[in-house]
Amino acid sequence: MLEVKCNVGVTQRLMQGKWKLAIMYFLADKTYRFGELHRAMPNIRQGYLTQQLRELEKDGIVHREVYKQVPPKVEYSLTPIGLEFVPVIEEMEKWGGKYVELLKQMDDNDKDV
């Protein structure tokens, strides 16, 4: 059982991993098969994507649906609690855009000196 001392710390622990937020960002829009998700995120190694998906599944953030067919079909989607995190990701995206603009302005100001 997870020891709770700080809710922000709980969230931070769950989101540890370079790609977890990006995975959730993509899964917010639709269900993906593994290959589709990997193509959407070409910079992540296949093994690391698998690891991150397993951790998110273990933590109850991602649902993994296995279809009994040949060839095997596996789909990933966000669970209800994972979907509740989507507004946080959307706000992070907005903030990131504002921060990028600030960095550009700062860079432009440095060039003027």
Protein Blocks (a to p, Z undefined) as FASTA:
>chain_A
ZZdfbfklmmmmmmgcjklmmmmmmmmmpccdfklmmmmmmmbcfklmmmmmmmmmmnom
accdddddddddddddddfklmmmmmmmmmmmmmmmmmmmmmmmmmmmmmmZZ
